Amino acid sequence: MELISATKAGQMAAVIDVAGLTKRYGERTVVDGLTMRVEPGQIFGFLGPNGSGKTTSIRMMCGLLTPDSGSGQTLGYDIVSDSAAIKRQVGYMTQRFGLYEDLSLRENLDFVARVYGMDRRRERVEAALERLGLAARQHQLAGKLSGGWKQRLALAACMLHEPRLLLLDEPTAGVDPKARRDFWDEIHRLSDQGVTVLVSTHYMDEAERCHQLGYIAYGRLLALGRPDELIERSGLSTWTAEGASAAGLAERLEQTEGIEMVTRFGNTLHISGTDAERLEAVLQPYLSLPNTHWRAESPSLEDVFIHLMRQSADNFG
Ligand SMILES: Nc1ncnc2c1ncn2[C@@H]1O[C@H](COP(=O)(O)OP(=O)(O)OP(=O)(O)O)[C@@H](O)[C@H]1O
């Protein structure tokens, strides 16, 4: 009995809970039957090739776009009939966020707070500047900031109204690795404080930092789970070959039956296939090559996503 009520309570508490969301533009179905849940405090990563429907999905989940079919709730509100309430309560950082380059950081935040008619404006701006480590630069013009700091300012702006849910659409595109890492440290701090985050990204190091991942291609959610679960379920086996002569093998290996993917990382090759025994058998002749160190490894998340992308290309052609 207790178990049942605990489960029910857990289900009721989902921050995003949508089923069968579908969106068409003309003849094209750009999101096709999307069903997913995001639990409180979770960082949910949305991955998929360009144009696969991530932005469209995010916009439906935050009430900015009406689905053609399907239903669901975000923050307990119906995504169709209560979309205005959702829009007020989520923090949405779009791919092209607008900041005023000739205003300082502080002025930008103050402007956002005014436009949305927020109370306790000064306090909110102070808190946002502090929380995101922007206080020391508050009088700097936004236009003079590097990409990483601009991103941080945009995050501060969409946190001003203290939303419980953040929707971040490729927030770190084009930002250097150190700034991306800092940005993600901040996302984790927010998650620790109970903020739920849905974030789309093309970066694998970022995907690895999510609690839960959804992989979408051609509008369909093809995989859903924790990063380690997706690796486990992929059914892929991977070998790595390391050494100066490894790269020279790539083309030949790519043509070999039983090998599905060969990816180069500097002097290392990742060679993957879905039949572990067959893969080992076809690699046998190469394993004793001099100056090449071979290892059977667990596939990386990147191997898994490239595999998913290839499979989906076959399926949807
Ligand atoms: N308003 C619209 N009218 C017509 N087609 C649209 C519209 N909005 C999006 N699309 C199309 O829907 C598909 C999905 O777009 P969406 O922006 O959701 O993809 P995405 O996964 O976010 O891509 P990216 O990673 O490039 O941001 C694309 O082919 C896009 O061209």
The ligand as an ORCA input file, in Angstrom:
! r2SCAN-3c Opt
* xyz 0 1
  N       7.897     27.135    -37.872
  C       8.344     26.150    -38.642
  N       7.845     25.945    -39.876
  C       8.295     24.936    -40.656
  N       9.254     24.049    -40.292
  C       9.792     24.211    -39.082
  C       9.377     25.263    -38.188
  N      10.095     25.143    -37.042
  C      10.920     24.090    -37.199
  N      10.751     23.532    -38.416
  C      11.462     22.356    -38.935
  O      11.295     21.319    -38.006
  C      12.464     20.508    -37.913
  C      12.893     20.397    -36.461
  O      13.420     21.647    -36.037
  P      13.996     21.901    -34.584
  O      14.444     23.324    -34.558
  O      12.996     21.472    -33.587
  O      15.244     20.925    -34.554
  P      16.476     20.849    -33.535
  O      16.640     19.423    -33.200
  O      16.259     21.799    -32.426
  O      17.690     21.320    -34.443
  P      19.098     22.038    -34.045
  O      19.925     21.018    -33.336
  O      19.648     22.407    -35.381
  O      18.728     23.220    -33.206
  C      13.506     21.187    -38.802
  O      13.572     20.499    -40.018
  C      12.969     22.575    -39.010
  O      13.353     23.088    -40.253
*
